[in-house]
Amino acid sequence: MVVDLFRSLAPSLLLAGCSSGMQDVPLEECTGDQASVTVSDGLSPMISWAPGCGMSSLDVFTTAGGSSLWVVYSGDQALENPFRSGIRYGDAPAGALEVAGPVPPAVGTQYTVAVYRSDGGGARVQAGVATFRP
């Protein structure tokens, strides 16, 4: 009886535990698929963009070239552009695939972060870019 009660409540409990205020905020439209990206200070910066439209992936790499420090991709959900503005470096959104990293950034090194949207047909389009130096 207790097991049956748990089975019936488990999906609701899981959804309640995974929800956040960000998920309740509707995504904005991206006019021309362009967004203005900002990155806060520190070794674990907050990556944000405006307008607050959804993105399908995010890539952080050294500006001078080299491999990516952190790549986050939305996988099967990419066509829906599910990532919301306000992603903390190293803290992947729920359901995201971390393709690379996260590698801790080095103080004084310049990095570039790029956010991408799906065009709805499977292609990835760069929607915004910013540089930062922790």
C-alpha positions as CSV (number, residue, x, y, z in Angstrom):
1,M,0.0,0.0,0.0
2,V,2.8,2.5,0.9
3,V,4.7,1.3,-2.2
4,D,1.6,2.0,-4.4
5,L,1.2,5.5,-2.8
6,F,4.9,6.2,-3.5
7,R,4.6,5.1,-7.1
8,S,1.6,7.3,-7.7
9,L,3.3,10.4,-6.1
10,A,6.9,9.8,-7.3
11,P,6.5,11.6,-10.7
12,S,4.9,14.6,-9.1
13,L,7.6,14.8,-6.4
14,L,10.3,14.5,-9.1
15,L,8.8,17.3,-11.1
16,A,8.3,19.5,-8.1
17,G,12.0,19.0,-7.0
18,C,13.3,19.9,-10.5
19,S,11.2,23.0,-11.1
20,S,12.7,26.5,-10.6
21,G,11.4,30.0,-10.9
22,M,13.3,30.4,-14.2
23,Q,11.2,27.7,-15.8
24,D,8.1,29.6,-15.0
25,V,9.2,32.7,-16.8
26,P,8.2,32.6,-20.5
27,L,10.9,32.8,-23.1
28,E,11.1,36.0,-25.1
29,E,11.4,36.2,-28.9
30,C,14.9,36.7,-30.4
31,T,14.5,39.2,-33.2
32,G,16.9,38.2,-35.9
33,D,18.3,35.5,-33.7
34,Q,20.7,38.0,-32.0
35,A,21.2,38.4,-28.3
36,S,23.5,40.7,-26.2
37,V,25.6,38.4,-24.0
38,T,27.0,39.6,-20.6
39,V,29.3,37.7,-18.2
40,S,29.6,38.6,-14.5
41,D,32.9,38.8,-12.6
42,G,34.7,35.9,-10.9
43,L,35.9,32.4,-11.5
44,S,32.3,31.1,-11.6
45,P,30.6,33.8,-13.6
46,M,26.9,34.1,-14.5
47,I,26.4,34.1,-18.3
48,S,23.3,36.0,-19.3
49,W,21.8,37.4,-22.5
50,A,19.0,39.7,-23.6
51,P,16.4,39.4,-24.8
52,G,15.7,36.4,-22.6
53,C,15.1,34.0,-25.5
54,G,16.0,30.3,-25.4
55,M,19.3,28.9,-26.6
56,S,20.3,25.4,-27.7
57,S,24.0,25.5,-26.7
58,L,26.8,27.4,-25.1
59,D,30.6,27.3,-25.6
60,V,33.3,28.9,-23.5
61,F,36.8,28.9,-24.9
62,T,40.1,30.9,-24.7
63,T,40.0,34.0,-26.9
64,A,43.5,33.3,-28.2
65,G,42.4,29.9,-29.5
66,G,42.6,26.4,-28.3
67,S,40.0,23.9,-27.1
68,S,36.8,24.7,-25.3
69,L,36.7,24.9,-21.5
70,W,33.0,24.2,-21.3
71,V,30.5,23.2,-23.9
72,V,26.9,22.6,-22.9
73,Y,24.3,21.3,-25.4
74,S,20.6,20.6,-25.1
75,G,20.7,17.3,-27.1
76,D,17.3,16.0,-28.2
77,Q,15.7,19.3,-27.0
78,A,17.9,21.5,-29.2
79,L,15.1,22.4,-31.7
80,E,13.2,23.9,-28.7
81,N,16.0,26.2,-27.6
82,P,15.4,25.3,-24.0
83,F,18.3,27.1,-22.2
84,R,17.3,30.2,-20.4
85,S,19.4,33.3,-19.7
86,G,21.4,33.1,-16.4
87,I,23.6,30.0,-16.6
88,R,26.4,29.9,-14.0
89,Y,29.7,28.7,-15.4
90,G,30.1,25.0,-14.5
91,D,26.5,24.5,-13.5
92,A,24.8,22.9,-16.5
93,P,21.0,23.4,-16.9
94,A,18.8,20.5,-16.1
95,G,18.8,17.9,-19.0
96,A,21.9,19.5,-20.6
97,L,24.8,17.4,-22.0
98,E,28.3,18.7,-21.1
99,V,30.3,17.9,-24.2
100,A,33.5,19.4,-22.7
101,G,34.6,20.5,-19.3
102,P,34.0,22.4,-17.2
103,V,37.7,23.3,-16.9
104,P,38.3,26.0,-14.2
105,P,39.1,29.4,-15.9
106,A,42.5,31.0,-15.0
107,V,42.7,34.5,-13.5
108,G,43.9,37.0,-16.1
109,T,43.2,34.9,-19.2
110,Q,40.7,36.2,-21.7
111,Y,37.8,34.0,-22.6
112,T,35.0,34.1,-25.1
113,V,31.5,32.8,-24.5
114,A,29.2,32.1,-27.4
115,V,25.5,31.2,-27.2
116,Y,23.7,29.4,-30.1
117,R,20.1,28.9,-31.2
118,S,18.6,26.2,-33.3
119,D,17.1,27.6,-36.5
120,G,14.3,25.0,-36.3
121,G,15.7,23.0,-39.1
122,G,18.6,21.4,-37.3
123,A,21.3,24.1,-37.9
124,R,23.0,25.9,-35.1
125,V,23.2,29.7,-35.4
126,Q,25.4,31.9,-33.2
127,A,23.1,34.3,-31.4
128,G,25.5,36.2,-29.3
129,V,29.1,36.4,-28.1
130,A,31.0,38.2,-25.3
131,T,34.5,38.2,-23.9
132,F,35.5,38.1,-20.2
133,R,38.6,38.0,-18.0
134,P,38.2,36.4,-14.5
